[in-house]
Amino acid sequence: MSNVSNDRRRWLWLAVGAVAALFAVGGRWDIPLAAWLFPVFLLRFARTSHPLGSLVLVWLVSWAGAMFWIWQTAVPMTGMTVLAGLTFGVVLALPYIADRLVAPRLGTAGELLLFPMAVVVSEFLLGTFAPFGTVVGLLANTQFDNLALSQVASVTGS
């Protein structure tokens, strides 16, 4: 019974993380708290599931978030925008891949620090090389209403 309960809970983490991720893409319907919570749920799912399957599903959630942002902003759906969404999905899934495959080999410090560092690197890559610039993919865009956080970010960076 315990295995069945854990299995159900794991899928619940994926579902909650996926829904929260859709509301943390820097679009019209952002919920600032979702940007803080969805990585927790997706990370928990990735850590408690089979590596390959969980990483593919996390990548699909990341791709869905990118496509949801494209749809929200009324960018025409073409082959190029779908390809851009796929690329964004890959970059946004990189922190989960690093956490699942590399962090356990680095010990406790790696498990604590690798994921946040990988998120910063992936957001830097998106902000630097994406054709949309810093408009999509950066979690900082979801926090624009939080004045104190914006002031800290103006000094430290997003």
Disulfide bonds with the S-S distance in Angstrom:
none
